[in-house]
Amino acid sequence: MLLAGCAISQKAAAQNATLTVRLTSALVLTVNQTNPTLIFASASDYATGVSVTYNNALTVTSTTAYTVKVRAAGDLVNGANTIPVSNVKVAPTGNTGVGTTATVALSTTDQNIITTAPAAILKNINLTYSTDANNAAFIGQPAGDYVTTITFTATAG
């Protein structure tokens, strides 16, 4: 076959494809500081109250605005001795970009410590635990560790 002097014509061919990016909601709360401890080590601590701040105590990843709540399982217990858990306060402190924060006295019901927090990826949250000065609830109690379980919950919205 001889093709001398013949021009071959090629036509362009194109087709469309549909790209889909599917987003799903993500909300993850990690408690990094699982054993917060308040220590009354001196008479001064009872007079002035104690506090401790844990940097990066919580980490939140949320693809939407979120709220963080805290609640205690019950009062602080050491054997047969109890101290009402409401004598301990918790607050997000030194945080930026986490929405509206609040200091709350611990309770067995959920309480908002962060509201209207914007969506964020791996947002670290500092927490401060504290007691009031001259708080009679801690005076006259036997020495020892008084414990309860606290639960943090993040919810969308």
QUIVENUR-V511333 format. One record per backbone hydrogen bond with DSSP energy under -0.5 kcal/mol. CO is the residue of the C=O (numbers start at 1). NH is the residue of the N-H. If there is no record, write none. Layout:
co=CO nh=NH
co=CO nh=NH
This chain:
co=3 nh=6
co=7 nh=9
co=17 nh=19
co=20 nh=22
co=21 nh=23
co=26 nh=63
co=28 nh=61
co=30 nh=32
co=30 nh=59
co=32 nh=34
co=38 nh=40
co=39 nh=41
co=42 nh=46
co=43 nh=47
co=44 nh=48
co=45 nh=49
co=46 nh=134
co=50 nh=131
co=52 nh=129
co=53 nh=55
co=54 nh=57
co=54 nh=127
co=57 nh=32
co=57 nh=33
co=58 nh=125
co=59 nh=30
co=60 nh=123
co=61 nh=28
co=62 nh=120
co=65 nh=157
co=66 nh=117
co=67 nh=155
co=68 nh=113
co=68 nh=114
co=69 nh=153
co=70 nh=111
co=71 nh=151
co=76 nh=83
co=77 nh=147
co=78 nh=81
co=81 nh=78
co=83 nh=76
co=84 nh=87
co=85 nh=88
co=88 nh=106
co=89 nh=130
co=90 nh=104
co=91 nh=128
co=100 nh=115
co=104 nh=90
co=107 nh=72
co=111 nh=70
co=113 nh=102
co=114 nh=68
co=115 nh=100
co=117 nh=66
co=120 nh=62
co=120 nh=122
co=122 nh=124
co=123 nh=60
co=125 nh=57
co=125 nh=58
co=126 nh=93
co=127 nh=54
co=128 nh=91
co=129 nh=52
co=130 nh=89
co=132 nh=135
co=134 nh=136
co=135 nh=138
co=136 nh=139
co=138 nh=141
co=144 nh=146
co=145 nh=147
co=147 nh=77
co=149 nh=73
co=151 nh=71
co=153 nh=69
co=155 nh=67
